[in-house]
Protein backbone atom coordinates (compact mmCIF):
# COMPACT_ATOMS: atom_id res chain seq x y z
CA UNK A 1 0.00 0.00 0.00
CA UNK A 2 1.33 3.45 -0.95
CA UNK A 3 0.83 5.29 2.34
CA UNK A 4 1.50 8.70 0.81
CA UNK A 5 -1.33 8.16 -1.65
CA UNK A 6 -3.84 6.90 0.90
CA UNK A 7 -2.77 9.01 3.89
CA UNK A 8 -1.04 12.12 2.53
CA UNK A 9 -1.76 14.27 5.60
CA UNK A 10 -1.88 13.92 9.37
CA UNK A 11 -5.60 14.67 9.20
CA UNK A 12 -6.07 11.43 7.23
CA UNK A 13 -4.36 9.46 9.99
CA UNK A 14 -6.40 11.31 12.60
CA UNK A 15 -9.64 10.30 10.89
CA UNK A 16 -8.63 6.64 10.78
CA UNK A 17 -7.43 6.73 14.39
CA UNK A 18 -10.80 8.05 15.52
CA UNK A 19 -12.54 5.10 13.88
CA UNK A 20 -10.20 2.56 15.50
CA UNK A 21 -10.27 3.86 19.07
CA UNK A 22 -12.98 3.44 21.69
CA UNK A 23 -14.71 6.75 22.28
CA UNK A 24 -13.34 7.17 25.83
CA UNK A 25 -9.79 6.70 24.51
CA UNK A 26 -10.37 9.17 21.70
CA UNK A 27 -11.71 11.75 24.15
CA UNK A 28 -8.62 11.25 26.31
CA UNK A 29 -6.26 11.85 23.37
CA UNK A 30 -8.09 14.59 21.50
CA UNK A 31 -9.72 16.75 24.16
CA UNK A 32 -8.64 20.02 25.77
CA UNK A 33 -9.88 21.82 28.84
CA UNK A 34 -12.89 24.08 29.32
CA UNK A 35 -14.61 24.88 26.05
CA UNK A 36 -11.36 24.01 24.22
CA UNK A 37 -10.87 27.60 23.10
CA UNK A 38 -7.10 27.32 23.59
CA UNK A 39 -6.93 24.45 21.12
CA UNK A 40 -8.77 26.57 18.58
CA UNK A 41 -6.45 29.51 19.24
CA UNK A 42 -3.43 27.29 18.63
CA UNK A 43 -4.68 26.42 15.16
CA UNK A 44 -5.88 29.93 14.34
CA UNK A 45 -2.53 31.46 15.27
CA UNK A 46 -0.66 29.03 13.03
CA UNK A 47 -3.06 29.57 10.13
CA UNK A 48 -2.53 33.32 10.33
CA UNK A 49 1.23 33.02 9.70
CA UNK A 50 1.99 33.77 6.05
CA UNK A 51 5.32 33.09 4.38
CA UNK A 52 6.58 34.83 1.24
CA UNK A 53 7.55 32.48 -1.62
CA UNK A 54 10.79 33.25 -3.42
CA UNK A 55 11.81 32.18 -6.94
CA UNK A 56 14.84 31.51 -9.16
CA UNK A 57 16.91 29.79 -6.52
CA UNK A 58 17.78 26.83 -8.70
CA UNK A 59 17.57 23.33 -7.30
CA UNK A 60 16.98 23.39 -3.56
CA UNK A 61 18.93 20.76 -1.62
CA UNK A 62 17.27 20.70 1.82
CA UNK A 63 19.38 20.28 4.93
CA UNK A 64 17.12 18.83 7.61
CA UNK A 65 19.71 17.37 9.99
CA UNK A 66 19.81 19.44 13.18
CA UNK A 67 22.25 19.61 16.07
CA UNK A 68 20.25 20.35 19.20
CA UNK A 69 21.63 20.34 22.74
CA UNK A 70 24.76 18.53 21.64
CA UNK A 71 23.13 15.73 19.65
CA UNK A 72 22.47 15.52 15.93
CA UNK A 73 18.98 14.50 14.83
CA UNK A 74 17.86 13.72 11.29
CA UNK A 75 15.16 16.42 11.40
CA UNK A 76 14.26 19.32 13.72
CA UNK A 77 11.22 17.64 15.28
CA UNK A 78 10.49 14.85 17.72
CA UNK A 79 7.90 12.97 19.75
CA UNK A 80 6.48 14.92 22.69
CA UNK A 81 5.50 13.22 25.97
CA UNK A 82 1.92 12.00 26.36
CA UNK A 83 0.79 10.69 29.72
CA UNK A 84 -0.76 7.21 29.70
CA UNK A 85 0.38 6.82 26.11
CA UNK A 86 -0.23 3.09 26.46
CA UNK A 87 -3.97 3.75 26.74
CA UNK A 88 -4.03 5.25 23.25
CA UNK A 89 -2.44 2.17 21.73
CA UNK A 90 -1.12 -1.03 23.32
CA UNK A 91 2.61 -0.86 24.11
CA UNK A 92 2.69 2.67 22.70
CA UNK A 93 5.73 3.87 24.63
CA UNK A 94 8.02 1.10 23.37
CA UNK A 95 6.68 1.37 19.83
CA UNK A 96 7.20 5.13 19.68
CA UNK A 97 10.67 4.87 21.22
CA UNK A 98 11.55 2.39 18.48
CA UNK A 99 10.22 4.77 15.83
CA UNK A 100 12.33 7.57 17.32
CA UNK A 101 15.44 5.39 17.09
CA UNK A 102 14.64 4.44 13.49
CA UNK A 103 14.00 8.06 12.51
CA UNK A 104 16.87 9.47 14.61
CA UNK A 105 14.60 11.89 16.49
CA UNK A 106 13.98 12.47 20.22
CA UNK A 107 11.35 10.48 22.09
CA UNK A 108 10.03 11.92 25.37
CA UNK A 109 8.76 9.49 27.99
CA UNK A 110 6.31 10.83 30.58
CA UNK A 111 6.52 10.23 34.31
CA UNK A 112 2.89 9.05 34.04
CA UNK A 113 3.55 6.64 31.19
CA UNK A 114 2.25 3.09 31.17
CA UNK A 115 5.81 1.70 31.04
CA UNK A 116 8.89 2.26 33.18
CA UNK A 117 12.10 3.98 32.05
CA UNK A 118 13.94 0.66 32.25
CA UNK A 119 11.49 -0.93 29.79
CA UNK A 120 11.42 1.93 27.30
CA UNK A 121 14.98 3.27 27.44
CA UNK A 122 16.67 0.54 25.38
CA UNK A 123 14.13 0.99 22.55
CA UNK A 124 15.03 4.69 22.24
CA UNK A 125 18.67 3.77 21.58
CA UNK A 126 20.16 7.01 22.87
CA UNK A 127 17.33 9.27 21.68
CA UNK A 128 15.42 9.30 24.97
CA UNK A 129 14.35 12.41 26.85
CA UNK A 130 12.38 12.10 30.10
CA UNK A 131 9.52 14.40 31.08
CA UNK A 132 9.44 14.86 34.86
CA UNK A 133 6.47 15.74 37.04
CA UNK A 134 8.24 16.93 40.18
CA UNK A 135 8.07 14.81 43.32
CA UNK A 136 7.68 16.61 46.64
CA UNK A 137 9.72 13.90 48.45
CA UNK A 138 13.46 14.45 47.84
CA UNK A 139 14.28 10.76 48.36
CA UNK A 140 11.72 9.72 45.75
CA UNK A 141 13.00 12.41 43.39
CA UNK A 142 16.57 11.18 43.74
CA UNK A 143 15.49 7.59 43.20
CA UNK A 144 13.57 8.62 40.08
CA UNK A 145 16.50 10.60 38.68
CA UNK A 146 18.87 7.70 39.22
CA UNK A 147 16.59 5.27 37.41
CA UNK A 148 15.94 7.73 34.58
CA UNK A 149 19.67 8.30 34.01
CA UNK A 150 20.56 4.61 34.34
CA UNK A 151 17.88 3.77 31.73
CA UNK A 152 19.65 5.88 29.11
CA UNK A 153 17.64 9.11 29.20
CA UNK A 154 20.14 11.95 28.82
CA UNK A 155 17.81 14.97 28.76
CA UNK A 156 15.34 15.87 31.52
CA UNK A 157 12.20 17.94 30.89
CA UNK A 158 10.68 19.62 33.93
CA UNK A 159 7.01 20.29 33.15
CA UNK A 160 5.84 23.40 35.03
CA UNK A 161 2.40 24.13 33.54
CA UNK A 162 0.55 21.54 35.64
CA UNK A 163 0.72 23.07 39.13
CA UNK A 164 -2.79 21.63 39.70
CA UNK A 165 -4.94 19.19 37.79
CA UNK A 166 -6.92 20.71 34.94
CA UNK A 167 -10.61 19.98 34.45
CA UNK A 168 -10.69 18.53 30.92
CA UNK A 169 -14.45 18.25 31.01
CA UNK A 170 -14.81 16.34 27.74
CA UNK A 171 -12.35 13.73 28.95
CA UNK A 172 -14.17 13.47 32.29
CA UNK A 173 -17.56 13.01 30.61
CA UNK A 174 -16.16 10.00 28.75
CA UNK A 175 -16.12 7.99 31.99
CA UNK A 176 -12.38 7.30 31.95
CA UNK A 177 -10.69 6.62 35.27
CA UNK A 178 -7.07 5.87 36.11
CA UNK A 179 -6.26 3.01 36.09
CA UNK A 180 -9.06 2.35 33.56
CA UNK A 181 -12.20 0.60 34.78
CA UNK A 182 -14.11 -1.04 31.94
CA UNK A 183 -17.70 -0.37 32.90
CA UNK A 184 -20.52 -1.75 30.71
CA UNK A 185 -20.64 1.61 28.94
CA UNK A 186 -16.93 1.51 28.11
CA UNK A 187 -16.99 -2.20 27.23
CA UNK A 188 -19.62 -1.47 24.60
CA UNK A 189 -17.20 1.01 23.02
CA UNK A 190 -14.32 -1.47 23.20
CA UNK A 191 -16.40 -4.11 21.41
CA UNK A 192 -16.53 -1.83 18.36
CA UNK A 193 -12.72 -1.57 18.17
CA UNK A 194 -11.29 -5.10 17.82
CA UNK A 195 -7.69 -4.13 17.00
CA UNK A 196 -7.40 -1.98 20.12
CA UNK A 197 -9.14 -4.65 22.23
CA UNK A 198 -6.90 -7.49 21.01
CA UNK A 199 -3.80 -5.42 21.66
CA UNK A 200 -4.90 -4.65 25.18
CA UNK A 201 -5.67 -8.33 25.76
CA UNK A 202 -2.08 -9.15 24.80
CA UNK A 203 -0.37 -6.37 26.76
CA UNK A 204 -2.83 -5.77 29.60
CA UNK A 205 -4.69 -2.59 30.49
CA UNK A 206 -2.28 0.28 31.14
CA UNK A 207 -1.28 1.41 34.62
CA UNK A 208 1.02 4.17 35.87
CA UNK A 209 3.77 1.62 36.42
CA UNK A 210 6.61 4.00 37.28
CA UNK A 211 4.49 6.05 39.69
CA UNK A 212 2.99 2.97 41.33
CA UNK A 213 6.43 1.77 42.37
CA UNK A 214 6.66 4.80 44.67
CA UNK A 215 3.19 4.72 46.24
CA UNK A 216 1.04 2.01 47.78
CA UNK A 217 -2.15 3.87 46.82
CA UNK A 218 -3.18 2.63 43.37
CA UNK A 219 -6.93 3.14 43.66
CA UNK A 220 -9.07 4.23 40.74
CA UNK A 221 -9.48 7.97 40.31
CA UNK A 222 -10.65 10.48 37.78
CA UNK A 223 -8.24 10.53 34.84
CA UNK A 224 -7.40 14.15 35.74
CA UNK A 225 -6.70 13.30 39.42
CA UNK A 226 -4.65 10.10 39.10
CA UNK A 227 -2.18 8.59 41.58
CA UNK A 228 0.63 10.73 40.22
CA UNK A 229 -0.79 13.71 42.08
CA UNK A 230 -0.12 11.94 45.38
CA UNK A 231 3.62 12.37 44.75
CA UNK A 232 3.72 15.72 42.95
CA UNK A 233 4.49 19.16 44.20
CA UNK A 234 3.99 22.53 42.53
CA UNK A 235 7.64 23.49 41.96
CA UNK A 236 9.12 26.92 42.65
CA UNK A 237 12.43 28.55 41.70
CA UNK A 238 14.26 26.91 44.62
CA UNK A 239 13.02 23.52 43.44
CA UNK A 240 14.43 24.28 39.99
CA UNK A 241 17.82 25.15 41.50
CA UNK A 242 17.92 21.87 43.43
CA UNK A 243 16.91 19.91 40.35
CA UNK A 244 19.55 21.68 38.24
CA UNK A 245 22.18 20.68 40.81
CA UNK A 246 20.97 17.07 41.00
CA UNK A 247 20.62 16.32 37.27
CA UNK A 248 23.91 15.94 35.37
CA UNK A 249 22.53 16.21 31.82
CA UNK A 250 20.54 18.69 29.78
CA UNK A 251 17.61 20.29 31.61
CA UNK A 252 14.63 21.69 29.67
CA UNK A 253 11.70 23.53 31.27
CA UNK A 254 8.40 22.87 29.49
CA UNK A 255 5.17 24.86 29.59
CA UNK A 256 6.46 28.43 29.37
CA UNK A 257 4.34 31.24 27.88
CA UNK A 258 5.78 34.34 29.60
CA UNK A 259 8.91 36.10 28.31
CA UNK A 260 10.00 37.16 31.82
CA UNK A 261 9.83 33.54 32.99
CA UNK A 262 11.88 32.45 29.99
CA UNK A 263 14.55 35.09 30.67
CA UNK A 264 14.90 34.00 34.29
CA UNK A 265 15.04 30.33 33.29
CA UNK A 266 17.92 31.15 30.98
CA UNK A 267 19.76 32.86 33.84
CA UNK A 268 19.12 29.86 36.11
CA UNK A 269 21.13 27.62 33.79
CA UNK A 270 18.55 25.51 31.99
CA UNK A 271 19.64 24.38 28.55
CA UNK A 272 16.37 25.13 26.73
CA UNK A 273 12.86 26.49 27.22
CA UNK A 274 9.86 24.66 25.78
CA UNK A 275 7.14 27.10 24.71
CA UNK A 276 3.82 25.31 25.13
CA UNK A 277 0.29 25.65 26.50
CA UNK A 278 0.08 21.88 26.97
CA UNK A 279 -1.83 21.62 23.67
CA UNK A 280 -4.77 23.45 25.20
CA UNK A 281 -5.22 20.94 28.02
CA UNK A 282 -4.54 23.17 31.04
CA UNK A 283 -6.02 26.68 30.80
CA UNK A 284 -8.88 27.60 28.46
CA UNK A 285 -7.87 31.28 28.64
CA UNK A 286 -4.21 30.70 27.71
CA UNK A 287 -2.74 32.39 24.65
CA UNK A 288 -1.82 30.35 21.63
CA UNK A 289 1.67 28.91 22.02
CA UNK A 290 2.71 30.60 18.78
CA UNK A 291 1.59 33.98 20.10
CA UNK A 292 3.99 33.56 23.02
CA UNK A 293 6.89 32.27 20.94
CA UNK A 294 7.95 35.54 19.27
CA UNK A 295 8.16 37.62 22.46
CA UNK A 296 10.06 34.82 24.20
CA UNK A 297 12.55 34.62 21.36
CA UNK A 298 13.10 38.37 21.56
CA UNK A 299 13.59 38.19 25.33
CA UNK A 300 16.12 35.33 25.42
CA UNK A 301 18.09 36.43 22.37
CA UNK A 302 18.81 34.72 19.06
CA UNK A 303 21.00 31.86 20.28
CA UNK A 304 19.16 30.40 23.27
CA UNK A 305 17.47 27.07 22.35
CA UNK A 306 13.67 27.16 22.16
CA UNK A 307 11.32 24.21 21.61
CA UNK A 308 7.73 24.68 20.47
CA UNK A 309 4.58 22.58 20.47
CA UNK A 310 0.77 22.89 20.25
CA UNK A 311 -1.45 22.77 17.18
CA UNK A 312 1.03 21.36 14.64
CA UNK A 313 -0.67 19.51 11.77
CA UNK A 314 2.03 19.36 9.10
CA UNK A 315 5.42 20.45 7.81
CA UNK A 316 4.15 23.91 6.90
CA UNK A 317 3.23 24.46 10.55
CA UNK A 318 6.78 23.50 11.50
CA UNK A 319 8.07 26.25 9.23
CA UNK A 320 5.62 28.70 10.77
CA UNK A 321 7.06 27.89 14.19
CA UNK A 322 10.64 28.22 12.93
CA UNK A 323 9.72 31.58 11.37
CA UNK A 324 8.72 32.83 14.83
CA UNK A 325 11.91 31.69 16.52
CA UNK A 326 11.65 27.97 17.35
CA UNK A 327 14.78 25.81 17.04
CA UNK A 328 12.97 22.49 17.47
CA UNK A 329 9.32 21.39 17.33
CA UNK A 330 7.59 18.54 19.15
CA UNK A 331 4.37 16.67 18.37
CA UNK A 332 2.45 14.46 20.77
CA UNK A 333 -1.02 13.91 19.34
CA UNK A 334 0.23 13.63 15.75
CA UNK A 335 2.42 10.60 16.40
CA UNK A 336 -0.35 9.00 18.46
CA UNK A 337 -2.82 9.51 15.60
CA UNK A 338 -0.41 7.61 13.36
CA UNK A 339 0.08 4.86 15.92
CA UNK A 340 -3.66 4.38 16.44
CA UNK A 341 -4.31 4.48 12.70
CA UNK A 342 -1.67 2.03 11.47
CA UNK A 343 0.43 0.87 14.40
CA UNK A 344 4.18 1.47 14.32
CA UNK A 345 3.98 1.87 10.53
CA UNK A 346 1.62 4.81 11.06
CA UNK A 347 3.94 6.52 13.53
CA UNK A 348 6.82 6.19 11.09
CA UNK A 349 4.53 7.56 8.38
CA UNK A 350 3.89 10.69 10.47
CA UNK A 351 7.60 11.43 10.37
CA UNK A 352 7.67 10.83 6.61
CA UNK A 353 4.68 13.14 6.05
CA UNK A 354 6.35 15.91 8.04
CA UNK A 355 9.64 15.51 6.18
CA UNK A 356 7.97 15.50 2.77
CA UNK A 357 5.88 18.54 3.66
CA UNK A 358 8.93 20.36 5.00
CA UNK A 359 10.90 19.72 1.82
CA UNK A 360 8.03 20.74 -0.45
CA UNK A 361 7.38 24.02 1.35
CA UNK A 362 11.07 24.83 1.69
CA UNK A 363 11.31 24.55 -2.08
CA UNK A 364 8.48 27.05 -2.45
CA UNK A 365 10.21 29.45 -0.08
CA UNK A 366 13.63 29.01 -1.65
CA UNK A 367 15.36 28.01 1.59
CA UNK A 368 17.72 25.15 2.39
CA UNK A 369 17.34 25.01 6.18
CA UNK A 370 14.04 25.12 8.11
CA UNK A 371 15.14 27.93 10.42
CA UNK A 372 15.62 30.18 7.38
CA UNK A 373 11.82 30.46 7.28
CA UNK A 374 12.13 33.57 9.47
CA UNK A 375 13.49 35.36 6.40
CA UNK A 376 10.20 34.64 4.58
CA UNK A 377 7.86 35.75 7.35
CA UNK A 378 5.29 38.30 6.20
Secondary structure, 3 states (H helix, E strand, C coil): CCHHHHCCCHHHHHHHHHHHCCHHHHHHHHCCCCCCHHHHHHHHHHHCCCECCCCCCCCCCCCCCEEECCEEECCCEEECCCCCHHHHCCCHHHHHHHHHHHHCCCEEEECCCCCCHHHHHHHHCCCEEEEECCECCHHHHHHHHHHHHHCCCCEEEEECCCCCCCCCHHHHHCCCEECCCCCHHHHHHHHCCHHHHHHHHHHCCCCCHHHHCCCCCCCCEECCCCHHHHCECCCCHHHHHHHHHHCCCEEEEEEECCHHHHHHHHHCCCCEEEECCHHHCCCCCCCCHHHHHHHHHHHHCCCCCEEECCCCCCHHHHHHHHHCCCCEEEECHHHHHHHHHHCHHHHHHHHHHHHHHHHHHHHHHCCCCHHHHHHHEC
